Amino acid sequence: MHRVVVTGLGAITPLGLNVETFWRRLLAGESGIDRIQAFDPSNLDVQIAAEVKGFDPRDFMDVKAARRMDRFAQFAVAAAGEAIRDAGLEITPANADRIGVMMNTGGGGIHAMVREVLTFEHRGPGRVSPFFIPIFAPNMGACQVSIIYGITGPVMASVAACAAGTQAFVDALRMLRNGEVDVMIAGGTEAGLEPVAIAAFANMGALSRRNEEPQKASRPFDRDRDGFVFGEGCAVMVLETEEHARRRGARIYCELAGGALTADAYHVSAPAPNGAGSAKAMAQALECAGLRPEDVDYICAHGTSTPLNDVSETVAIKAVFGEHAYRVAVSSPKSMIGHLVGAAGAVSGVVCALAIRDNVVPPTINLDNPDPECDLDYVPHVARPMAVNVAMANAFGFGGQNAVAVFKRYEG
């Protein structure tokens, strides 16, 4: 069974269009949440979001190619390109079929769907784009990465709600361990900021309504939280077998040591209150990694800032970690970048890799009045320098899908 290592990172986020900008601003406790700029939100109850600012697809790809992609696929191509360059990975006809892509999402081409439905209604069927289906299809983030970078190995996409990004790492880990491929370009991408999506989440009661103070709206584990903030973005890792990475002299961030997937089988949107499904995913991920709970230094929490999730995740952490739950550092990047849905878990994986690289964990901002039921160490307000040898990324999605990945410092 092959060991699997992380050799490249890429990110398009509300805090920046590359990994290092994102990481610097995350550690500084900056918020990427503001009033929506992409459209006029004044007729909506929720008027804030975590948007990716300043993204021009022409900076990352050919203009003609960009026109035939939805924004979620453009993000995927851009972040994958950064990760591939960061890894120093050369893709050639000789090795292309030993490289795969796993690019997951929560919704796929929502912008294209909305645009073409309106076109059909107002201008008639003859004006609907012939490219609508290949632009909208959720697998097109993965397929466009394959096409742009000439990757001819397995190309896959799973639609797994908020667990999608982390599930990409878990599935890629299995393929690499089994020797099916030498390299996987894996991650999650999401770009669903449309008025209809905002309205649906708001009517569900899932979103924060702090329109007057958007940068304080996402407040995981805080007593006064009132919902998550919808966001967009993408994060990608280059994952390789240890042998392949060492053979080509790659720089290694860390090892992807284990992962697991479980289901709550409870509700279409609410997590199981006892956290049983997410606890099982954490426990199985540790077992897969050959690690004990007390080995974990940092948990990059799902931490959505919703009343239900933050309590159930805390309960699950306590069930798995026992007394060590009070010693492990836990924080939620969603306090700064909102909830990127299908990209959320992928961002958490990148955070874990960087926390191990730099021995520092990002804060949970806006944690002004901790919920008494959320009584762990959530690294409030300020980033914390500390030894990080093992980090866990949690992602729990609508429908009860749970995905957990475990990263550890690489020792050759």
C-alpha positions in Angstrom: 0.0 0.0 0.0 1.5 3.3 -1.1 1.9 6.3 1.2 0.4 9.5 -0.1 1.9 13.0 0.1 0.8 16.6 -0.7 3.1 18.3 -3.1 1.1 21.2 -4.5 -1.6 23.6 -3.4 -4.0 26.0 -5.2 -6.8 28.3 -4.0 -9.3 30.8 -5.3 -11.1 32.3 -2.2 -12.8 35.4 -0.9 -9.5 36.3 0.7 -7.4 36.1 -2.4 -6.7 34.5 -5.8 -3.7 32.4 -4.7 -2.7 30.3 -1.7 -0.2 32.6 -0.1 -2.5 35.7 -0.2 -5.3 33.6 1.3 -3.1 32.2 4.0 -1.6 35.6 5.0 -5.0 37.2 5.3 -6.6 34.2 7.1 -3.8 34.2 9.7 -4.4 38.0 10.1 -8.0 37.4 10.9 -9.3 39.3 8.0 -12.9 38.8 6.8 -13.8 38.3 3.1 -17.5 38.8 3.8 -19.3 41.9 2.6 -22.5 43.2 0.9 -23.1 41.3 -2.4 -21.5 43.1 -5.3 -22.2 40.7 -8.2 -25.9 41.7 -8.3 -28.3 44.1 -6.5 -29.4 42.2 -3.4 -31.7 44.9 -2.1 -34.9 42.8 -2.6 -33.4 39.9 -0.6 -33.7 39.3 3.1 -30.0 38.3 3.1 -27.8 40.8 1.3 -24.3 39.6 2.3 -22.0 36.8 1.0 -18.3 35.8 0.8 -17.6 36.6 -2.9 -14.4 36.0 -4.8 -13.2 39.5 -5.7 -11.3 40.5 -8.8 -11.3 37.2 -10.5 -10.8 37.5 -14.3 -10.7 34.1 -16.0 -8.6 35.6 -18.8 -5.7 35.8 -16.3 -5.8 32.0 -16.0 -6.9 30.5 -19.3 -7.7 31.2 -23.0 -10.6 33.6 -23.6 -12.4 31.1 -25.8 -12.1 28.3 -23.3 -13.3 30.6 -20.5 -16.5 31.5 -22.4 -17.4 27.8 -22.5 -17.1 27.4 -18.7 -19.3 28.3 -15.8 -17.6 30.2 -13.0 -17.2 27.0 -10.9 -15.2 25.4 -13.7 -13.1 28.5 -14.2 -12.2 28.5 -10.5 -11.3 24.8 -10.8 -9.0 25.4 -13.8 -7.3 28.4 -12.1 -6.7 26.7 -8.7 -5.6 23.5 -10.4 -3.1 25.4 -12.4 -1.6 27.0 -9.3 -1.4 23.6 -7.6 0.3 22.0 -10.6 2.8 24.8 -10.9 3.4 24.7 -7.1 4.1 21.0 -7.3 6.5 21.5 -10.2 4.6 18.7 -11.9 5.2 18.3 -15.7 2.3 16.7 -17.5 3.4 15.0 -20.7 1.9 12.4 -23.1 4.2 9.9 -21.4 2.7 10.3 -17.9 -0.7 11.8 -18.5 -2.6 8.5 -18.1 -1.0 8.0 -14.7 -2.5 11.3 -13.5 -6.2 11.7 -12.4 -8.6 14.4 -11.5 -11.2 14.4 -8.7 -12.9 17.8 -8.7 -16.1 17.8 -6.6 -18.8 20.3 -6.2 -22.1 21.0 -4.4 -24.1 22.5 -7.2 -22.2 22.7 -10.5 -23.0 25.4 -13.0 -25.7 27.3 -11.2 -25.0 30.5 -13.0 -25.5 28.8 -16.4 -28.7 27.2 -15.2 -30.2 30.5 -14.1 -29.1 32.3 -17.2 -30.4 29.8 -19.7 -33.7 29.2 -18.0 -34.3 33.0 -18.2 -33.2 33.0 -21.8 -35.7 30.2 -22.6 -38.5 32.0 -20.8 -37.9 35.5 -22.2 -36.3 34.9 -25.7 -37.5 31.4 -26.6 -36.0 28.0 -27.1 -34.0 29.0 -30.2 -31.8 31.3 -28.1 -30.8 28.7 -25.5 -27.0 28.1 -25.8 -26.0 24.8 -27.4 -23.2 24.7 -24.9 -25.6 24.9 -21.9 -25.4 21.2 -20.9 -21.6 20.9 -21.0 -21.3 24.3 -19.2 -23.8 23.4 -16.5 -22.9 19.8 -15.8 -21.3 19.3 -12.4 -18.5 17.1 -13.8 -17.2 19.9 -16.0 -14.9 21.3 -13.3 -13.0 18.1 -13.4 -13.3 17.6 -17.2 -12.1 21.2 -18.0 -9.0 20.6 -15.7 -8.4 17.4 -17.7 -8.8 19.2 -21.1 -6.8 22.3 -20.2 -3.8 20.4 -18.7 -3.9 17.3 -20.9 -4.6 14.8 -18.1 -5.8 11.4 -19.5 -6.1 9.3 -16.4 -9.4 8.9 -14.5 -11.5 12.0 -14.3 -14.3 12.1 -11.7 -16.6 14.4 -9.9 -18.9 13.7 -7.0 -21.8 16.0 -5.9 -21.6 15.7 -2.1 -22.9 19.0 -0.8 -20.7 20.5 1.9 -18.6 17.3 2.3 -17.6 17.4 -1.4 -14.1 18.9 -1.1 -12.9 16.6 1.6 -14.5 13.6 -0.1 -12.2 14.3 -3.1 -9.2 13.8 -0.9 -10.5 10.6 0.7 -11.3 9.1 -2.7 -8.0 10.2 -4.2 -6.2 8.7 -1.2 -7.8 5.3 -1.9 -6.8 5.4 -5.6 -3.3 6.4 -4.9 -2.8 3.8 -2.1 -4.0 1.1 -4.5 -1.6 2.2 -7.1 -4.3 3.0 -9.7 -2.6 6.3 -10.4 0.7 8.1 -9.5 -0.8 11.6 -9.1 -4.3 13.0 -8.3 -5.4 16.6 -8.8 -8.1 16.7 -6.1 -10.3 19.4 -4.7 -13.6 21.1 -4.6 -15.1 24.1 -6.4 -18.3 26.1 -5.9 -19.8 29.3 -7.5 -23.5 29.4 -6.7 -24.0 33.0 -5.6 -27.3 33.6 -7.4 -30.3 35.5 -6.0 -32.5 32.3 -6.2 -29.9 30.3 -4.2 -29.6 33.1 -1.6 -33.4 33.3 -1.3 -33.7 29.5 -0.9 -31.1 29.3 1.9 -32.6 32.3 3.6 -36.1 30.8 3.5 -34.7 27.7 5.0 -33.4 29.7 7.9 -29.8 28.7 7.2 -28.2 32.1 6.6 -27.1 34.9 8.8 -29.1 38.1 8.4 -26.5 40.5 9.8 -26.7 42.7 6.7 -25.5 45.8 8.6 -22.3 44.2 9.9 -21.3 41.6 7.3 -17.8 41.0 8.7 -19.3 40.0 12.0 -22.0 37.7 10.5 -20.1 34.4 10.5 -19.4 33.6 14.1 -18.9 29.8 14.6 -19.3 28.5 18.2 -20.5 32.0 19.4 -23.7 32.3 21.4 -25.1 34.9 19.1 -24.6 33.1 15.8 -27.6 33.1 13.5 -26.6 31.1 10.4 -23.8 30.7 7.9 -22.7 33.1 5.2 -22.9 31.7 1.6 -19.6 31.8 -0.2 -17.8 30.8 -3.4 -14.3 29.6 -4.3 -12.1 26.6 -4.9 -9.1 24.7 -3.4 -7.0 22.0 -5.0 -4.2 19.7 -3.9 -1.7 17.7 -5.9 -1.5 14.4 -4.2 1.1 11.8 -5.2 2.4 8.4 -4.1 5.5 8.9 -1.9 7.6 7.0 -4.4 6.6 9.2 -7.4 7.1 12.4 -5.4 10.6 11.4 -4.2 11.6 10.0 -7.6 11.0 13.4 -9.2 12.5 15.4 -6.3 9.2 17.1 -5.3 8.9 19.4 -2.3 6.5 17.7 0.2 4.1 19.7 2.4 2.8 16.8 4.4 1.4 13.3 4.2 -2.3 12.6 3.6 -2.4 9.8 6.2 -6.1 8.8 6.3 -9.7 9.6 5.7 -13.2 8.3 6.0 -16.8 8.8 4.8 -20.0 8.1 6.7 -23.6 9.1 6.7 -26.0 10.4 9.4 -29.1 8.8 7.8 -31.0 11.4 9.7 -32.3 14.5 7.8 -31.9 16.3 4.5 -30.4 19.4 6.0 -29.9 19.1 9.8 -27.0 17.2 11.4 -27.8 14.4 13.8 -27.9 16.2 17.3 -25.7 13.5 18.9 -23.0 13.8 16.2 -22.8 10.1 15.8 -22.2 10.1 12.0 -19.5 12.8 12.2 -17.9 11.1 15.2 -17.7 7.8 13.4 -16.0 9.6 10.4 -13.4 11.1 12.7 -12.7 7.9 14.4 -12.5 5.9 11.2 -10.2 8.5 9.6 -7.8 8.2 12.6 -7.9 4.4 12.3 -7.2 4.7 8.6 -4.2 6.9 9.4 -2.9 4.6 12.1 -3.2 7.4 14.7 -4.7 7.9 18.1 -7.0 10.8 19.1 -4.2 12.2 21.3 -1.9 12.5 18.3 -4.0 15.2 16.8 -2.8 18.8 17.4 -5.4 20.8 15.3 -8.9 20.3 13.9 -10.0 22.5 11.0 -13.6 22.3 12.0 -16.7 22.3 9.7 -17.8 25.1 12.0 -20.6 26.7 9.9 -21.9 29.2 12.4 -25.4 27.6 12.5 -27.0 26.8 15.8 -27.3 23.1 15.1 -23.9 22.3 13.4 -21.6 23.9 16.0 -23.1 22.1 18.9 -23.3 18.7 17.1 -19.7 19.0 15.9 -18.5 19.8 19.4 -20.4 16.8 20.8 -18.8 14.6 18.1 -15.3 15.9 18.9 -15.8 15.1 22.6 -17.1 11.6 21.8 -14.0 10.8 19.8 -11.3 12.7 21.6 -12.4 12.4 25.3 -10.3 14.6 27.6 -8.0 15.4 24.7 -10.9 17.3 23.1 -10.1 20.1 25.6 -6.4 20.2 24.6 -6.6 20.0 20.8 -6.8 23.4 19.0 -10.1 23.8 16.9 -10.8 26.6 14.6 -13.2 27.5 11.7 -12.0 29.4 8.6 -15.6 29.9 7.8 -15.6 32.8 10.3 -13.6 34.7 7.6 -14.4 33.1 4.3 -18.0 32.0 4.8 -19.3 28.6 3.8 -17.9 27.6 0.3 -20.2 24.5 0.2 -18.5 22.1 -2.2 -15.2 23.9 -1.8 -15.3 24.2 2.0 -13.6 20.9 2.9 -11.0 21.4 0.2 -10.1 24.7 1.7 -9.9 23.0 5.1 -7.4 20.5 3.7 -5.2 23.3 2.4 -5.4 25.0 5.8 -4.2 21.8 7.4 -1.2 21.5 5.1 -0.2 25.1 5.7 -0.7 24.8 9.5 1.7 21.8 9.4 4.2 23.7 7.2 4.3 26.8 9.3 3.4 25.5 12.8 0.6 28.0 13.2 -3.2 27.7 13.2 -5.7 30.3 12.0 -8.2 31.8 14.4 -11.9 31.7 14.8 -12.9 35.4 14.6 -16.1 36.9 16.0 -16.0 34.4 18.9 -17.0 37.1 21.4 -19.5 35.2 23.6 -18.8 31.5 23.4 -21.9 29.2 23.5 -21.9 27.3 26.8 -22.5 24.2 24.8 -19.4 24.9 22.7 -16.7 24.8 25.3 -13.6 23.6 23.5 -10.5 25.6 22.5 -11.6 27.4 19.3 -8.5 29.6 19.0 -10.5 32.9 19.4 -9.6 36.1 17.5 -5.9 35.6 16.9 -3.8 33.0 15.1 -1.7 30.7 17.3 1.9 29.7 16.7 2.1 26.1 17.9 3.6 22.7 16.9 1.3 21.1 14.4 2.3 17.6 13.5 -1.2 16.1 12.9 -4.2 18.0 11.6 -7.7 16.9 10.8 -10.2 18.5 8.3 -13.9 18.0 9.0 -16.7 18.5 6.4 -20.3 17.6 7.0 -22.9 18.1 4.3 -26.6 18.3 3.7 -28.2 14.9 3.5 -26.0 13.7 6.3 -22.8 13.2 4.3 -19.6 13.3 6.4 -16.0 13.4 5.2 -12.9 13.6 7.3 -9.2 13.8 6.2 -6.1 13.5 8.4 -2.8 15.1 7.5 0.5 14.6 9.3 4.0 15.9 9.1 5.9 13.9 6.5 8.8 11.8 7.7 10.6 10.1 4.8 
